[in-house]
Amino acid sequence: MESKLKEHGVLNIEHGKNKRLKRAWKEASDAWNHRKSDLQVQLPPGFEDNHGIALLTYTSFIRRDFNNAVKLAGKSYKSYMDDFGFKWLHFYVTSAFHLLSNSTVSGNYKVYIGIDNHIDVPANGSIHVKFGHFLYASLDKEEATLETNKSLLIIDRYPGVNIEHFSQVPSEREVLVPGFEVFSLSPTEEEDTFNLKTTRKFCSNFNCAYINGEKSQLSVHECLRAPASSGRAHGLLRSALFHSALLMGLLLIAVALLC
């Protein structure tokens, strides 16, 4: 996948069409060049400059544009190939997440996610959800609810990636959550507050779409019926490397009902 993106000049093509993305990548590149020698964490094998730049780019002003594009491009293979202008960034953010999942910045965290949607879940039941795009989960409950007052999601002991060393705003204590991970969501006794528990399943609607074409399409329900990964690293390897630059068809978590 990486070699194909480089061979086809995807970075220059996308930056030629999107000046905001070009500026975000340039600013992130400058920041990474100044920061990487002073990092307080050990980078895992295979972690290259493009990974660090991608994370700094994602945590910049371009994040909203990126997430909105991911949600739209997940509708079909054609939408991904013709309209999605963030293939380079999506690939490197996804593979950076995989690499860091096996490093010292990965750990078991209690995290909070505030969302702008009300969620309807059976009082004594649960539903399966995935986000459809990367998002932040805060280590601080109050911070997670600053910009929303509708629903709060809580993940206890989540094996996530703390990206404070790779963020444009390192003062924010955030853990990165991938859009291809499937969770079980269940209500708590507190109104509009829900628990999330990972199913250890990692699902994408497209399998290496940039390389394999339309045959890459993968049924979400087929993925959910598959056995859970034997380990998180194995599941992330399958989804982050073989499914990277793949767009999830389900949109916001509030409507991402998988079963």
HELIX and SHEET records of a PDB file:
HELIX    1   1 GLU A    2  GLU A    7  1                                   6    
HELIX    2   2 VAL A   10  LYS A   17  1                                   8    
HELIX    3   3 LYS A   19  ARG A   35  1                                  17    
HELIX    4   4 LYS A   36  ASP A   38  5                                   3    
HELIX    5   5 ASP A   49  TYR A   58  1                                  10    
HELIX    6   6 ARG A   63  ALA A   73  1                                  11    
HELIX    7   7 TYR A   77  ASP A   83  1                                   7    
HELIX    8   8 LYS A   87  LEU A  100  1                                  14    
HELIX    9   9 LYS A  141  ALA A  144  1                                   4    
HELIX   10  10 GLU A  164  PHE A  166  5                                   3    
HELIX   11  11 ALA A  209  ASN A  212  1                                   4    
HELIX   12  12 GLY A  213  SER A  216  5                                   4    
HELIX   13  13 VAL A  220  ARG A  225  1                                   6    
HELIX   14  14 ARG A  232  LEU A  236  1                                   5    
HELIX   15  15 LEU A  237  LEU A  241  3                                   5    
HELIX   16  16 ILE A  253  VAL A  255  5                                   3    
SHEET    1   A 4 SER A 106  ILE A 115  0                                        
SHEET    2   A 4 SER A 151  ASN A 162 -1                                        
SHEET    3   A 4 GLU A 174  VAL A 177 -1                                        
SHEET    4   A 4 LEU A 135  SER A 138 -1                                        
SHEET    1   B 5 SER A 106  ILE A 115  0                                        
SHEET    2   B 5 SER A 151  ASN A 162 -1                                        
SHEET    3   B 5 THR A 193  PHE A 202  1                                        
SHEET    4   B 5 GLU A 181  PRO A 187 -1                                        
SHEET    5   B 5 ILE A 127  VAL A 129 -1                                        
END                                                                             
